[in-house]
Amino acid sequence: MEKEVEKEVIDKKFNDIDEKVDFIIELCQTLQAENAELTSRLALLESELKDKNEKESKYSEQHSAIQAKIDGLLSKLDNFSETI
């Protein structure tokens, strides 16, 4: 009878361990899926940021070119008005 009790205790401990291992495996799978999703989202956001930075740089270059043309035209007007 004592051996039966010991066997039951051992079986219960193994069952508890088995349940904990199953839980850990499930948790790891969930975390791996979440990590893959976050990695994908990060790549998308990095791509969007790169595009935004390129557009911002292009806008800045266009703005500088326009400002330079305006300054040139104003200079021409100033020179013209001085010669009159």
Stockholm file with secondary structure:
# STOCKHOLM 1.0

chainA/1-84         MEKEVEKEVIDKKFNDIDEKVDFIIELCQTLQAENAELTSRLALLESELKDKNEKESKYSEQHSAIQAKIDGLLSKLDNFSETI
#=GR chainA/1-84 SS CHHHHHHHHHHHHHHHHHHHHHHHHHHHHHHHHHHHHHHHHHHHHHHHHHHHHHHHHHHHHHHHHHHHHHHHHHHHHHHHHHHC
#=GC SS_cons        CHHHHHHHHHHHHHHHHHHHHHHHHHHHHHHHHHHHHHHHHHHHHHHHHHHHHHHHHHHHHHHHHHHHHHHHHHHHHHHHHHHC
//
